[in-house]
Amino acid sequence: MGLLQYLASNPVVFFSLSITLIVAITIHEFAHAWVADKLGDPTPRHQDRLTLNPLAHLDPIGTLMILFIGFGWGKPVMFDPYNLKKPIRDAALIALAGPASNLLFATMIAILIPVLSAVFGLPLQIAETIGFIAIYFNVMLAIFNLVPVHPLDGSKIVLALLPKQMALEYEDFMRRYGTLVLIALIIPWSGTSAISALILPVINFVVNLFSAFSGMVGSLI
């Protein structure tokens, strides 16, 4: 389900979810650009991607997908492998930076929920609701992008882990058919998409871990 379902019924929820996703996508894409720059490739810097300005990172199609089906992506960060010392390894690190940044951000949110409630007197239920939304969408973005299908981040990570010959065959297949495979996974068949069935259990499991962690932090305050 996309976010548009909330626009008429609950505009506050719609705009809260939209802002949360915009922040998550911005952090994700900025992390790609930052790591690429640190690994020696100035391409993201030259394309003005080393910024936390959301306008530099939102992709029109990816944003529409979020609105209509609940999954989407930001504008891909371009990098030149010829500027990297170890192209395959460094490309995997650049790819991993996006999902890792979202999980790190989710961790920070899980810590801040009980802290904000205790220090500023924010009602715990409100803090938990806001925090849960932010954690959920950061986890969703991270897990979605770890799916090993081109052009998602997971494809570059898997490429670096495979033996050389398998990596070449995998890369060739993904360059030819990866986008078609991803579209097939995203299209809802019989009311739901294959990618939802695959990753929603993982997303829910990770979110529950963060919720338990946040509760543990709260018990220590």
C-alpha positions as protocol buffer text, in pm:
chain_id: "A"
residue {
  index: 1
  type: MET
  ca { x: 0 y: 0 z: 0 }
}
residue {
  index: 2
  type: GLY
  ca { x: 118 y: 348 z: -81 }
}
residue {
  index: 3
  type: LEU
  ca { x: 96 y: 670 z: 114 }
}
residue {
  index: 4
  type: LEU
  ca { x: -185 y: 822 z: -93 }
}
residue {
  index: 5
  type: GLN
  ca { x: -439 y: 616 z: 101 }
}
residue {
  index: 6
  type: TYR
  ca { x: -383 y: 852 z: 396 }
}
residue {
  index: 7
  type: LEU
  ca { x: -408 y: 1181 z: 204 }
}
residue {
  index: 8
  type: ALA
  ca { x: -786 y: 1213 z: 227 }
}
residue {
  index: 9
  type: SER
  ca { x: -850 y: 1013 z: 543 }
}
residue {
  index: 10
  type: ASN
  ca { x: -568 y: 1152 z: 759 }
}
residue {
  index: 11
  type: PRO
  ca { x: -356 y: 1431 z: 605 }
}
residue {
  index: 12
  type: VAL
  ca { x: -145 y: 1462 z: 921 }
}
residue {
  index: 13
  type: VAL
  ca { x: -37 y: 1099 z: 894 }
}
residue {
  index: 14
  type: PHE
  ca { x: 25 y: 1142 z: 520 }
}
residue {
  index: 15
  type: PHE
  ca { x: 258 y: 1438 z: 565 }
}
residue {
  index: 16
  type: SER
  ca { x: 431 y: 1280 z: 866 }
}
residue {
  index: 17
  type: LEU
  ca { x: 504 y: 963 z: 669 }
}
residue {
  index: 18
  type: SER
  ca { x: 612 y: 1163 z: 365 }
}
residue {
  index: 19
  type: ILE
  ca { x: 861 y: 1371 z: 566 }
}
residue {
  index: 20
  type: THR
  ca { x: 996 y: 1057 z: 732 }
}
residue {
  index: 21
  type: LEU
  ca { x: 1056 y: 891 z: 396 }
}
residue {
  index: 22
  type: ILE
  ca { x: 1215 y: 1202 z: 246 }
}
residue {
  index: 23
  type: VAL
  ca { x: 1461 y: 1217 z: 537 }
}
residue {
  index: 24
  type: ALA
  ca { x: 1536 y: 843 z: 509 }
}
residue {
  index: 25
  type: ILE
  ca { x: 1601 y: 864 z: 134 }
}
residue {
  index: 26
  type: THR
  ca { x: 1815 y: 1176 z: 173 }
}
residue {
  index: 27
  type: ILE
  ca { x: 2036 y: 1011 z: 436 }
}
residue {
  index: 28
  type: HIS
  ca { x: 2061 y: 696 z: 224 }
}
residue {
  index: 29
  type: GLU
  ca { x: 2176 y: 872 z: -92 }
}
residue {
  index: 30
  type: PHE
  ca { x: 2403 y: 1115 z: 93 }
}
residue {
  index: 31
  type: ALA
  ca { x: 2581 y: 816 z: 249 }
}
residue {
  index: 32
  type: HIS
  ca { x: 2649 y: 671 z: -97 }
}
residue {
  index: 33
  type: ALA
  ca { x: 2793 y: 1004 z: -212 }
}
residue {
  index: 34
  type: TRP
  ca { x: 3001 y: 1057 z: 104 }
}
residue {
  index: 35
  type: VAL
  ca { x: 3164 y: 711 z: 92 }
}
residue {
  index: 36
  type: ALA
  ca { x: 3235 y: 741 z: -282 }
}
residue {
  index: 37
  type: ASP
  ca { x: 3403 y: 1075 z: -217 }
}
residue {
  index: 38
  type: LYS
  ca { x: 3608 y: 931 z: 70 }
}
residue {
  index: 39
  type: LEU
  ca { x: 3718 y: 640 z: -152 }
}
residue {
  index: 40
  type: GLY
  ca { x: 3863 y: 883 z: -406 }
}
residue {
  index: 41
  type: ASP
  ca { x: 3588 y: 945 z: -658 }
}
residue {
  index: 42
  type: PRO
  ca { x: 3492 y: 1315 z: -693 }
}
residue {
  index: 43
  type: THR
  ca { x: 3194 y: 1241 z: -920 }
}
residue {
  index: 44
  type: PRO
  ca { x: 2924 y: 1280 z: -650 }
}
residue {
  index: 45
  type: ARG
  ca { x: 3085 y: 1606 z: -535 }
}
residue {
  index: 46
  type: HIS
  ca { x: 3088 y: 1741 z: -891 }
}
residue {
  index: 47
  type: GLN
  ca { x: 2720 y: 1646 z: -926 }
}
residue {
  index: 48
  type: ASP
  ca { x: 2631 y: 1828 z: -602 }
}
residue {
  index: 49
  type: ARG
  ca { x: 2528 y: 1509 z: -422 }
}
residue {
  index: 50
  type: LEU
  ca { x: 2737 y: 1577 z: -109 }
}
residue {
  index: 51
  type: THR
  ca { x: 2446 y: 1755 z: 52 }
}
residue {
  index: 52
  type: LEU
  ca { x: 2157 y: 1679 z: 285 }
}
residue {
  index: 53
  type: ASN
  ca { x: 1923 y: 1885 z: 67 }
}
residue {
  index: 54
  type: PRO
  ca { x: 1642 y: 1640 z: -25 }
}
residue {
  index: 55
  type: LEU
  ca { x: 1596 y: 1802 z: -366 }
}
residue {
  index: 56
  type: ALA
  ca { x: 1936 y: 1667 z: -470 }
}
residue {
  index: 57
  type: HIS
  ca { x: 1840 y: 1309 z: -391 }
}
residue {
  index: 58
  type: LEU
  ca { x: 1471 y: 1251 z: -473 }
}
residue {
  index: 59
  type: ASP
  ca { x: 1395 y: 1050 z: -787 }
}
residue {
  index: 60
  type: PRO
  ca { x: 1059 y: 1133 z: -954 }
}
residue {
  index: 61
  type: ILE
  ca { x: 970 y: 771 z: -1040 }
}
residue {
  index: 62
  type: GLY
  ca { x: 1095 y: 635 z: -709 }
}
residue {
  index: 63
  type: THR
  ca { x: 892 y: 896 z: -521 }
}
residue {
  index: 64
  type: LEU
  ca { x: 576 y: 809 z: -717 }
}
residue {
  index: 65
  type: MET
  ca { x: 630 y: 441 z: -638 }
}
residue {
  index: 66
  type: ILE
  ca { x: 640 y: 527 z: -268 }
}
residue {
  index: 67
  type: LEU
  ca { x: 316 y: 722 z: -298 }
}
residue {
  index: 68
  type: PHE
  ca { x: 132 y: 448 z: -487 }
}
residue {
  index: 69
  type: ILE
  ca { x: 270 y: 116 z: -356 }
}
residue {
  index: 70
  type: GLY
  ca { x: 478 y: 200 z: -49 }
}
residue {
  index: 71
  type: PHE
  ca { x: 819 y: 108 z: -196 }
}
residue {
  index: 72
  type: GLY
  ca { x: 1052 y: 339 z: -382 }
}
residue {
  index: 73
  type: TRP
  ca { x: 1401 y: 478 z: -416 }
}
residue {
  index: 74
  type: GLY
  ca { x: 1602 y: 796 z: -445 }
}
residue {
  index: 75
  type: LYS
  ca { x: 1804 y: 933 z: -733 }
}
residue {
  index: 76
  type: PRO
  ca { x: 2099 y: 694 z: -785 }
}
residue {
  index: 77
  type: VAL
  ca { x: 2441 y: 832 z: -689 }
}
residue {
  index: 78
  type: MET
  ca { x: 2672 y: 803 z: -987 }
}
residue {
  index: 79
  type: PHE
  ca { x: 3038 y: 711 z: -938 }
}
residue {
  index: 80
  type: ASP
  ca { x: 3329 y: 634 z: -1168 }
}
residue {
  index: 81
  type: PRO
  ca { x: 3490 y: 296 z: -1089 }
}
residue {
  index: 82
  type: TYR
  ca { x: 3812 y: 410 z: -1260 }
}
residue {
  index: 83
  type: ASN
  ca { x: 3863 y: 653 z: -973 }
}
residue {
  index: 84
  type: LEU
  ca { x: 3849 y: 372 z: -717 }
}
residue {
  index: 85
  type: LYS
  ca { x: 4157 y: 178 z: -604 }
}
residue {
  index: 86
  type: LYS
  ca { x: 3968 y: -153 z: -590 }
}
residue {
  index: 87
  type: PRO
  ca { x: 3660 y: -99 z: -809 }
}
residue {
  index: 88
  type: ILE
  ca { x: 3457 y: -409 z: -717 }
}
residue {
  index: 89
  type: ARG
  ca { x: 3527 y: -391 z: -343 }
}
residue {
  index: 90
  type: ASP
  ca { x: 3484 y: -14 z: -326 }
}
residue {
  index: 91
  type: ALA
  ca { x: 3163 y: -25 z: -531 }
}
residue {
  index: 92
  type: ALA
  ca { x: 3026 y: -273 z: -276 }
}
residue {
  index: 93
  type: LEU
  ca { x: 3126 y: -41 z: 10 }
}
residue {
  index: 94
  type: ILE
  ca { x: 2958 y: 252 z: -161 }
}
residue {
  index: 95
  type: ALA
  ca { x: 2645 y: 40 z: -210 }
}
residue {
  index: 96
  type: LEU
  ca { x: 2649 y: -84 z: 150 }
}
residue {
  index: 97
  type: ALA
  ca { x: 2677 y: 271 z: 283 }
}
residue {
  index: 98
  type: GLY
  ca { x: 2316 y: 352 z: 196 }
}
residue {
  index: 99
  type: PRO
  ca { x: 2142 y: 69 z: 384 }
}
residue {
  index: 100
  type: ALA
  ca { x: 2395 y: 94 z: 668 }
}
residue {
  index: 101
  type: SER
  ca { x: 2319 y: 465 z: 712 }
}
residue {
  index: 102
  type: ASN
  ca { x: 1947 y: 393 z: 744 }
}
residue {
  index: 103
  type: LEU
  ca { x: 2005 y: 122 z: 1004 }
}
residue {
  index: 104
  type: LEU
  ca { x: 2240 y: 354 z: 1194 }
}
residue {
  index: 105
  type: PHE
  ca { x: 1979 y: 629 z: 1184 }
}
residue {
  index: 106
  type: ALA
  ca { x: 1716 y: 383 z: 1307 }
}
residue {
  index: 107
  type: THR
  ca { x: 1946 y: 294 z: 1596 }
}
residue {
  index: 108
  type: MET
  ca { x: 1982 y: 662 z: 1688 }
}
residue {
  index: 109
  type: ILE
  ca { x: 1604 y: 703 z: 1679 }
}
residue {
  index: 110
  type: ALA
  ca { x: 1555 y: 397 z: 1903 }
}
residue {
  index: 111
  type: ILE
  ca { x: 1787 y: 558 z: 2159 }
}
residue {
  index: 112
  type: LEU
  ca { x: 1627 y: 903 z: 2129 }
}
residue {
  index: 113
  type: ILE
  ca { x: 1268 y: 784 z: 2184 }
}
residue {
  index: 114
  type: PRO
  ca { x: 1301 y: 716 z: 2559 }
}
residue {
  index: 115
  type: VAL
  ca { x: 1555 y: 998 z: 2603 }
}
residue {
  index: 116
  type: LEU
  ca { x: 1319 y: 1261 z: 2458 }
}
residue {
  index: 117
  type: SER
  ca { x: 1037 y: 1124 z: 2667 }
}
residue {
  index: 118
  type: ALA
  ca { x: 1241 y: 1132 z: 2989 }
}
residue {
  index: 119
  type: VAL
  ca { x: 1430 y: 1461 z: 2938 }
}
residue {
  index: 120
  type: PHE
  ca { x: 1166 y: 1679 z: 2774 }
}
residue {
  index: 121
  type: GLY
  ca { x: 856 y: 1522 z: 2923 }
}
residue {
  index: 122
  type: LEU
  ca { x: 720 y: 1417 z: 2585 }
}
residue {
  index: 123
  type: PRO
  ca { x: 445 y: 1158 z: 2642 }
}
residue {
  index: 124
  type: LEU
  ca { x: 599 y: 817 z: 2583 }
}
residue {
  index: 125
  type: GLN
  ca { x: 314 y: 702 z: 2357 }
}
residue {
  index: 126
  type: ILE
  ca { x: 362 y: 999 z: 2123 }
}
residue {
  index: 127
  type: ALA
  ca { x: 740 y: 953 z: 2121 }
}
residue {
  index: 128
  type: GLU
  ca { x: 702 y: 582 z: 2048 }
}
residue {
  index: 129
  type: THR
  ca { x: 457 y: 644 z: 1764 }
}
residue {
  index: 130
  type: ILE
  ca { x: 679 y: 901 z: 1596 }
}
residue {
  index: 131
  type: GLY
  ca { x: 986 y: 688 z: 1654 }
}
residue {
  index: 132
  type: PHE
  ca { x: 821 y: 371 z: 1524 }
}
residue {
  index: 133
  type: ILE
  ca { x: 728 y: 541 z: 1196 }
}
residue {
  index: 134
  type: ALA
  ca { x: 1081 y: 673 z: 1149 }
}
residue {
  index: 135
  type: ILE
  ca { x: 1240 y: 338 z: 1239 }
}
residue {
  index: 136
  type: TYR
  ca { x: 1005 y: 142 z: 1016 }
}
residue {
  index: 137
  type: PHE
  ca { x: 1071 y: 342 z: 703 }
}
residue {
  index: 138
  type: ASN
  ca { x: 1448 y: 351 z: 756 }
}
residue {
  index: 139
  type: VAL
  ca { x: 1451 y: -26 z: 802 }
}
residue {
  index: 140
  type: MET
  ca { x: 1223 y: -70 z: 500 }
}
residue {
  index: 141
  type: LEU
  ca { x: 1452 y: 140 z: 282 }
}
residue {
  index: 142
  type: ALA
  ca { x: 1759 y: -50 z: 400 }
}
residue {
  index: 143
  type: ILE
  ca { x: 1614 y: -399 z: 348 }
}
residue {
  index: 144
  type: PHE
  ca { x: 1454 y: -310 z: 15 }
}
residue {
  index: 145
  type: ASN
  ca { x: 1786 y: -184 z: -121 }
}
residue {
  index: 146
  type: LEU
  ca { x: 1969 y: -497 z: -2 }
}
residue {
  index: 147
  type: VAL
  ca { x: 1765 y: -712 z: -243 }
}
residue {
  index: 148
  type: PRO
  ca { x: 2033 y: -849 z: -483 }
}
residue {
  index: 149
  type: VAL
  ca { x: 1871 y: -726 z: -804 }
}
residue {
  index: 150
  type: HIS
  ca { x: 2015 y: -453 z: -1028 }
}
residue {
  index: 151
  type: PRO
  ca { x: 2000 y: -155 z: -986 }
}
residue {
  index: 152
  type: LEU
  ca { x: 1954 y: -198 z: -610 }
}
residue {
  index: 153
  type: ASP
  ca { x: 2250 y: -181 z: -373 }
}
residue {
  index: 154
  type: GLY
  ca { x: 2237 y: -552 z: -297 }
}
residue {
  index: 155
  type: SER
  ca { x: 2345 y: -641 z: -649 }
}
residue {
  index: 156
  type: LYS
  ca { x: 2681 y: -462 z: -606 }
}
residue {
  index: 157
  type: ILE
  ca { x: 2735 y: -620 z: -267 }
}
residue {
  index: 158
  type: VAL
  ca { x: 2668 y: -972 z: -398 }
}
residue {
  index: 159
  type: LEU
  ca { x: 2894 y: -904 z: -698 }
}
residue {
  index: 160
  type: ALA
  ca { x: 3187 y: -841 z: -463 }
}
residue {
  index: 161
  type: LEU
  ca { x: 3120 y: -1163 z: -269 }
}
residue {
  index: 162
  type: LEU
  ca { x: 3093 y: -1404 z: -563 }
}
residue {
  index: 163
  type: PRO
  ca { x: 3385 y: -1593 z: -720 }
}
residue {
  index: 164
  type: LYS
  ca { x: 3519 y: -1416 z: -1028 }
}
residue {
  index: 165
  type: GLN
  ca { x: 3349 y: -1630 z: -1297 }
}
residue {
  index: 166
  type: MET
  ca { x: 3015 y: -1634 z: -1116 }
}
residue {
  index: 167
  type: ALA
  ca { x: 3045 y: -1260 z: -1060 }
}
residue {
  index: 168
  type: LEU
  ca { x: 3093 y: -1199 z: -1433 }
}
residue {
  index: 169
  type: GLU
  ca { x: 2790 y: -1412 z: -1521 }
}
residue {
  index: 170
  type: TYR
  ca { x: 2579 y: -1250 z: -1249 }
}
residue {
  index: 171
  type: GLU
  ca { x: 2680 y: -900 z: -1358 }
}
residue {
  index: 172
  type: ASP
  ca { x: 2601 y: -976 z: -1724 }
}
residue {
  index: 173
  type: PHE
  ca { x: 2258 y: -1117 z: -1636 }
}
residue {
  index: 174
  type: MET
  ca { x: 2171 y: -827 z: -1408 }
}
residue {
  index: 175
  type: ARG
  ca { x: 2278 y: -563 z: -1658 }
}
residue {
  index: 176
  type: ARG
  ca { x: 2050 y: -723 z: -1917 }
}
residue {
  index: 177
  type: TYR
  ca { x: 1751 y: -828 z: -1714 }
}
residue {
  index: 178
  type: GLY
  ca { x: 1786 y: -680 z: -1364 }
}
residue {
  index: 179
  type: THR
  ca { x: 1546 y: -393 z: -1418 }
}
residue {
  index: 180
  type: LEU
  ca { x: 1283 y: -626 z: -1567 }
}
residue {
  index: 181
  type: VAL
  ca { x: 1324 y: -864 z: -1273 }
}
residue {
  index: 182
  type: LEU
  ca { x: 1280 y: -575 z: -1029 }
}
residue {
  index: 183
  type: ILE
  ca { x: 968 y: -450 z: -1206 }
}
residue {
  index: 184
  type: ALA
  ca { x: 822 y: -802 z: -1196 }
}
residue {
  index: 185
  type: LEU
  ca { x: 894 y: -819 z: -823 }
}
residue {
  index: 186
  type: ILE
  ca { x: 736 y: -479 z: -756 }
}
residue {
  index: 187
  type: ILE
  ca { x: 416 y: -523 z: -959 }
}
residue {
  index: 188
  type: PRO
  ca { x: 136 y: -637 z: -726 }
}
residue {
  index: 189
  type: TRP
  ca { x: 4 y: -975 z: -838 }
}
residue {
  index: 190
  type: SER
  ca { x: -321 y: -1089 z: -674 }
}
residue {
  index: 191
  type: GLY
  ca { x: -320 y: -786 z: -446 }
}
residue {
  index: 192
  type: THR
  ca { x: 39 y: -797 z: -327 }
}
residue {
  index: 193
  type: SER
  ca { x: 386 y: -784 z: -480 }
}
residue {
  index: 194
  type: ALA
  ca { x: 645 y: -1059 z: -465 }
}
residue {
  index: 195
  type: ILE
  ca { x: 897 y: -822 z: -313 }
}
residue {
  index: 196
  type: SER
  ca { x: 655 y: -739 z: -30 }
}
residue {
  index: 197
  type: ALA
  ca { x: 609 y: -1107 z: 47 }
}
residue {
  index: 198
  type: LEU
  ca { x: 985 y: -1155 z: 48 }
}
residue {
  index: 199
  type: ILE
  ca { x: 1103 y: -865 z: 259 }
}
residue {
  index: 200
  type: LEU
  ca { x: 812 y: -765 z: 487 }
}
residue {
  index: 201
  type: PRO
  ca { x: 883 y: -1051 z: 733 }
}
residue {
  index: 202
  type: VAL
  ca { x: 1246 y: -938 z: 750 }
}
residue {
  index: 203
  type: ILE
  ca { x: 1145 y: -574 z: 794 }
}
residue {
  index: 204
  type: ASN
  ca { x: 905 y: -662 z: 1075 }
}
residue {
  index: 205
  type: PHE
  ca { x: 1166 y: -877 z: 1249 }
}
residue {
  index: 206
  type: VAL
  ca { x: 1430 y: -600 z: 1238 }
}
residue {
  index: 207
  type: VAL
  ca { x: 1179 y: -334 z: 1350 }
}
residue {
  index: 208
  type: ASN
  ca { x: 1083 y: -553 z: 1647 }
}
residue {
  index: 209
  type: LEU
  ca { x: 1451 y: -575 z: 1740 }
}
residue {
  index: 210
  type: PHE
  ca { x: 1476 y: -197 z: 1738 }
}
residue {
  index: 211
  type: SER
  ca { x: 1159 y: -167 z: 1946 }
}
residue {
  index: 212
  type: ALA
  ca { x: 1299 y: -409 z: 2204 }
}
residue {
  index: 213
  type: PHE
  ca { x: 1629 y: -219 z: 2206 }
}
residue {
  index: 214
  type: SER
  ca { x: 1448 y: 112 z: 2257 }
}
residue {
  index: 215
  type: GLY
  ca { x: 1254 y: -41 z: 2546 }
}
residue {
  index: 216
  type: MET
  ca { x: 1577 y: -163 z: 2701 }
}
residue {
  index: 217
  type: VAL
  ca { x: 1727 y: 187 z: 2674 }
}
residue {
  index: 218
  type: GLY
  ca { x: 1415 y: 328 z: 2837 }
}
residue {
  index: 219
  type: SER
  ca { x: 1448 y: 89 z: 3130 }
}
residue {
  index: 220
  type: LEU
  ca { x: 1799 y: 221 z: 3196 }
}
residue {
  index: 221
  type: ILE
  ca { x: 1699 y: 587 z: 3212 }
}
